[in-house]
Amino acid sequence: MKTFHGACPHDCPDTCAWQVTVDDEGRAVKFEGNKSHPFTQGALCSKLKRYPERVYSENRILHPLRRTGAKGAGLFERISWDEALDEMVARLKQTMAEDGPLAVMPYNFAGTIGMLQRYAGEQFFARVGATEMLGDICGATACDAMFSVTGAIDQMDAEDLERSRFIILWGTNTAATNVHLWSGAITRARKAGAIVVSIDPIKTSTAAHSDWHIQLNPGSDAALALAMMHVIIRDGLHDQAFIDQHTLGFDALAKRVKDYPPEYAAAITGIDAAEIEKLARAYATTAPAAIRLLVGMERYSNGHNGVRAVACLPGLIGAFRQRGGGLSSFMLMMFFAAFDYGVMMPPRDAPPRARSAHLAQLGRTLTDPDMDPPITWLMVYNANPVVTAANQNLTIEGMQREDLFTVVHEQFMTDTAKYADIILPATTQFEHYELMPSWGTRYVALNEPAIEPQGEALANTEVFRRLSARMGYTDACLHRSDEERIRLMLASGHPYIEGITFESLQRDGWAALNIGDFNPIGEGNMPTPSGKYEFFSQTYADAGHDPLPTYEPIDAQDFGRGHAAPLHLVTAKANHFLNSEYVNLRHRGTQNHQPAVAISPGDAAARNIVDGDMVSMFNRYGEVHVVASVSDMTRAGVVYLPFNWWRESTSNGQSANALTPDGLSRRQIGSNAFDAHVEIKKVG
């Protein structure tokens, strides 16, 4: 028996440290959390506990495959790695010769958030000169908005929420998607008397178990935050000393929020004015007070305004003066600062790419008749865009093009893999090296390969090493081993990782960054252009946006089909999946294995729908047939369907993103605005 250290690769703020015990035949026989890890403390979420099932699933893709049927039919034949690479490279060279390198494009995101496997193809595609895939489906708009106020997204150590006495969870379903924070620091804070408030249009598991649920209308977050600021300033509950010393634009902000009395905001948010008053006073008078702000509200076209407005609240009351007070969100930029990501990225002095496309708009990119040259060689890895990208039917239309040569590097036959010309078998986290940052904590972890790759699976990094060799690229950065890359990333010399070495991580599995008692804003260290907490953002003004926090209604949509009163569709994560991962692995939480749309009793009655009915939810983009779940999970005018489900899970083969448009937020940075309006009717 031998035990190996590792860590979860999934897009989750916890980054669980684990241990894998392997027998003398090389098979993993024991899988458990690393009890020495200060944050995850040996506990694994219900999703991650199933990871060995993923590794040893009989449905894993273990050999290269070539398409034999129509795109989308899922018909393939086994081929060798040499055949797969030969065909990929021949088509790549042909594409570059006939149409130029801009006809080549990668599509990848956060199927793993490891420093190696996530960024494995960046240098290769830069060397090719391919069309660059820009933007994020998740995070970019929220981060940009927080940057405009505080200059950073690493503002507060999440573990300091244990010290908080008033915690607002805003734009996050913490109990389901950040389980160690919920069961750890937040639970300890509640035992010490803290009040936990969930602000969410959906009665999530977090909202159901919080002390107070503010169930506002979708996209109205900015109006609620501005009304809270109205009450705080009107009643003299703001911290004038902090404002005078550390903030910019208070007078303009005070004038702006006069336009947002609670009575006005009540009509927008659906929250009674008295409840808005109560929330504002409780937040301003209970210290330390913290807001846990994540990405939920960036999903709307006005999401940047919502995040900016909420981010102003802690500066208004000087919440950062005390540990446990302030704004808790990401803790990711410190990793980019500490580690030498240049080991994985194109050289800083490399010329900019000649063309870019947006990650959130794959369907548009692949079907744009004016794109010259069109994309004719596509490689998808760390992603399942047919499920997770918006405007699903347009994405499929693009993926079905016969002139598009598509390679998918995957572990399973996903909805996206079915449209591939070549499928390459991918390793799991048990089978490759990885250096794991955490976007929610101060801890880094080393993942060691515990077992040999199953079948002929290869890591992302190895695939791009082999492609580079076949293309004749001799750049040293393209051929480094994984261990060499990890050692180079650890050799940055940054004080955050002083004393953290490859050997120490091999020994312990994890290490804490050297960030001390992390409270940069409380110390007045704000890396904004002014060096202050910016209620007024000149950066936003220069970009043509309102420099003050404001409320704008979400985009009105051309619903189509003559329906005058569509419902607002919220598409968030399902508890038992991680984005689209694990949907194909049956679990007690998904034993019926079909999604359901949550609809309020009043909206259901108006449509003659009862609980358990099969319904059609539709708009101009698509139609999804699912079971109706009539409950108080949503308020009137709002329906909720998780976006994670694969197409096979619905009776008509379309999932939630068949209904979502592929527009961007009005800030035009990063994240997809998943605003959607639908109508629902009973099927049959």
Steps between C-alpha positions, in 0.01 A plus 500: 500500500615851420320828566517802271401859564258675269235769470169555328528647147146635480384860470423540869638745759584225751762297307479196728830336587482123473699180536488197271623163617612259226554126535792302360308444175482874444128541570362773724331322788446784748403861445457752779549863589829618645418557866800729548365763260385799712204596281355175363610292805455161338141554386406449135180627340241253373617559143867440568438187704401343168830581332626138497180408314602755241853359471389139464172550318433246226380794289832683495659571164826307512621506139510749212187490285409610147148598395322251270147641495327836482619773735306468822409136448775378731632235259877447516770242433813436700829620352856527627662811643727517196199499268322763709800732517583450133149596395485796739833639383428438132172688527665773709775555243248493216283756678795730565619469139162557338327741741773622730548443874195712590281215377627304803343549843511337844203487738583430863395620841489369858443127466811504714631808679850360546793715397633241253206325340276808473762703311666210318418624149566872536857497369422254222213702353700822536778331302246401234364855489145373545191709564507579869210400721428793731282552802348288769161342532541560870671760715637766269215751534482462878877532538512806276224667702674429831829626357326828414415555868783343700774439242515133597291190543711359785354725771436267793606155613189281483602328823457836678123465452520303823551837672200661328178571685290597200557310175323572171533227238432683175520329162607167647339169599769439762352192665510314167799647318736596784420230754810530719449872547136437593572213740814665635544875544135593446368232733749604769396863455133407544576308817663818630185698424542612138196563281520353148301663220457351154407737217382290208198485268495123554436321827822303476629260763699796637196725514290227661754457780591865556356716776350740248419460131456812287329363188538788257408519132773384260732777390388747768807466725630851426167657598506316834861600574433864407194508726707357785756777444216754499390386847856481636589854390160648586517363854866591554614138527797541267861519619595857417858462624566201273327681214708815543829313524459211258224562242438697182166639382290489816319828437400389152389162638292666773326707237438195280344285772246770584325375186463152653279519811379159619151566364640548149727196525212289631320532167811378316618226736168367623625540858290703744644841584490413871711191440754703302522747791546216748773337290693825453495586870595149608792495259627844603466451875623142550876465499699338360276487191605314186356452154591181318469617139540256214381473140125433513391849402747537213277266301276794409567761233517760781717276720797735516276765658378254761850393602628860510212613721538212745878550512450860613313401816798386714691820420203708608493356852877447539442128535865421430616660825444171681606147414186323393363812336512600135450336163575132454520372144787340310849431630659436163714796401753416771568172319559681171737730686683225686555235233676544169204443268731607217617139499163410346409818310628660177798734546403845621674658202316279250302700242124514563284252312356632177145390587299397802161346567300486821472185707135570575406527132625180342183456295532848351867447424442172318200622298606856415480529119722808503787343692801493267649248520237286672609265775571163339724333765374495859636330810285472814651404834404570864152590375162367390358801313198325350365486857663795675507770229197717433277473193542125484331452165724753327805331655381165363438654159861614493635169627310314227686672216661236280786735412589541870763251617450458875721331758365438851725387786269339754443239767143414397274514197356840579247686288791694350713191433221359283571776247874429480688361202774374731460426872808472717489318837580728795650411835330566832659669800611159633721461192704818449698770677329825589569808709170613644425858599182587686274786405340489843780445752869570565609141437689342210521125445708258298320221320715195434412230245389214723429245227606441142268656240208272424505362148683741271390820675738796490516822699437831323866590538617179334260544208643843426857374537425236235324747273791742531747228403296395198467862389877537520487769768826506694419773756625369836186614682286262293692189603557536876388214722225559755738472795736752337211741451391470862852560625534808278166638620615458859826681427348847458668636813177665616475534880153340497661163417832531676585159644246315286683249282418200286643278774302664781179462299584137429543447872191685627272521197414866559638828630360835611610814319697737721240776514481553876189663648354588164311830514645729231208740474477540877859616483412750226675306224268540203661452158251724320619785275431745785628274776159528664173310521332634187128567529564710187694309233684701238581171329129441444450858388781469246336184364169681449325355805343676795787563744265465800310189604162504332206279414404422143223255412609176340467474124152465363484208261315432181323197638317412181207264439254769599519443875466821699592387852814284498657372820856579605716188483786464747756234402734422789697197614345178622621376836617156391709604199804716437402701193430215253726248675353196680167519315583168332581332833180387670461608862235474770441875469419457132347154506206607281759654270286771353499874557197688628400863455399677822188714456295691758151376590335811352682479169429127480129544573470771236628248245300201629823327607526275803806353667648218295354606165721480194527853366649680205711805580575701189611827344650613170822307566368155576262274688563273798266228626537438873297412806336783693581541869241729657636657818604820675854459369431789265284808529227596255633574153819298547584140408818308571666222301859383568725540197721196568288221358615322183263493203410133549346592835201678345228336300559715191881509510544867585629635830483834680746684278276437200303791648777745590620775264869544429531870570767650724456723800473869417853544627604282203761326711498130551194339632200387308176672599268204547185715507217287368124532480277205427142384490384165636213277400395147581607236248222282366 
